[in-house]
Amino acid sequence: MKHQMFLLILAESFIKEQLIPTPKECKMKKGVFLSFEGIDGCGKTTQIMNLEDYLKKKDVPVITAREPGGTALGGGIRRMLKYPEETYKLLNERYKNNKDFVLLPVEQLRTFESEIFLFLAARAEFVNYIVEPNLNKGVSVIADRFADSTRAYQGGGIAKSNPRIIELINKNHDFILKRYWPDKTFFLDINYEVSKHRLGLINAGNDDFEKRKKDFFEGIIREYHNIAKENPKRVVVINGTKSIDDIFNNDILPYVNSIYGF
């Protein structure tokens, strides 16, 4: 009897030590969702590449995806948003003999309202096809832009942080995100002048957004800071003018290592 009791206690001890996950292991069953934000030229793409490489070396299953994009509809919307005139010309040429197609007025500007909802439509696809399934499989997702971009660009840049527009964007995100907000968002903060200088060095600045005026980008930056103030636990504000290594090692890795328990 004593022998059987000893074996039972030994078995229970083994199960507790070997089979029952720790609280941190339980938390890590789902993938981690990380996003990077900032105006063009802030360096987020470089940091995303650094982080992806770092996590893969740690044997963390991870994917990166840009937003809008990553899905069939999202990729199409991205092209239409960034290069509308070029996209309309291509559609006209491709479908000019189709009886169900009417030639598009290529120089017609889209409305502010439609711009918001195009981004939201692409984001709904992104959540359903990229974010949700990968996180549920235990795969981490690194997003090059996410919901904060629409609030900053359309809500801040165009609408000048109009409370009614900000509320509209927030309510739509409540519907389409299904609570899939990033675990951590890294906002690389640079000003308009630094952005234009960097974009000039890499011969960028020719899409529909990069052509916009200084006050547009200053409104974006202000709204990003509003978002950070409202979400201090989620959003990390980083001085984007620092060196690439300094940003990665001192502003990003400490949070990443804490999340993953490295």
Sequence and secondary structure as in RCSB ss.txt:
>XXXX:A:sequence
MKHQMFLLILAESFIKEQLIPTPKECKMKKGVFLSFEGIDGCGKTTQIMNLEDYLKKKDVPVITAREPGGTALGG
GIRRMLKYPEETYKLLNERYKNNKDFVLLPVEQLRTFESEIFLFLAARAEFVNYIVEPNLNKGVSVIADRFADST
RAYQGGGIAKSNPRIIELINKNHDFILKRYWPDKTFFLDINYEVSKHRLGLINAGNDDFEKRKKDFFEGIIREYH
NIAKENPKRVVVINGTKSIDDIFNNDILPYVNSIYGF
>XXXX:A:secstr
 HHHHHHHHHHHHHHHHHTS  HHHHHTTS  EEEEE STTSSHHHHHHHHHHHHHHTT  EEEEESS SSHHHH
HHHHHHHSHHHHHHHHHHHHTT TT     TT    HHHHHHHHHHHHHHHIIIIIHHHHHTT EEEEES HHHH
IIIIIIIITTT HHHHHHHHHHHHHHSTT   SEEEEEE  HHHHHHHHHHTT   STTTTS HHHHHHHHHHHH
HHHHH TTTEEEEETTS HHHIIIIIIHHHHHHHHT 
